[in-house]
Amino acid sequence: MPWTCRLVDLKELEKHGIKPNSGDMWFAPWISGHSELSPEYKQKFKGKRPPICVQLPNGHIWCVDAKFAGQEHGWTVSGIPPWITVYPSVSIPGPNGYHGWLVNGVLTDDLEGRTYL
C-alpha cells in the first residue's frame, strides 16, 4: 500500500498529542545548521527552505536533506513539498527497516516485501 505524503505542522500535531502518520512530511528549521545536512541541500535549498523530514511506514523519521550514513553526500531532491521526488531510494536496513522510493509525494511499498500496519 503506497502512502501519499501530506505537509503537516509537526509542532501543531505535538501540541494536540498527535503522532505523525506514515507519509507525513514537515519542515524542520531546528536542524538548519546541523553538520549532517547534505552538500546537495546546502547548494540547492539552504536559505530557500528548511530541511524536510518524513515519517516512514516503519516508524522512522527520515530527513531527506541529510547525508547518507557515513557518507559525504545525500539525496537529490526535486519538486515542491509535499510533491517531492527523492533519488536514490531510502533504505533503512533490518527486519524493522524500510526500503522504498519517494516519487511525486508518494512513498512506495517496501521493495523487500515488508508490511506495516
Buried (B, 14 or more C-beta within 10 A) or exposed (E): EBBEBBBBEBEEBEEEEEEBEBBBBBBBEEBBEEEEBBEBBEEBBBEEBBBBBBBBBBBEEBBBBBBEEEEEEBBEBEEEBBBBBBEEBBEBEEEEBBBBBBBEBBBBBBEEEBEBE
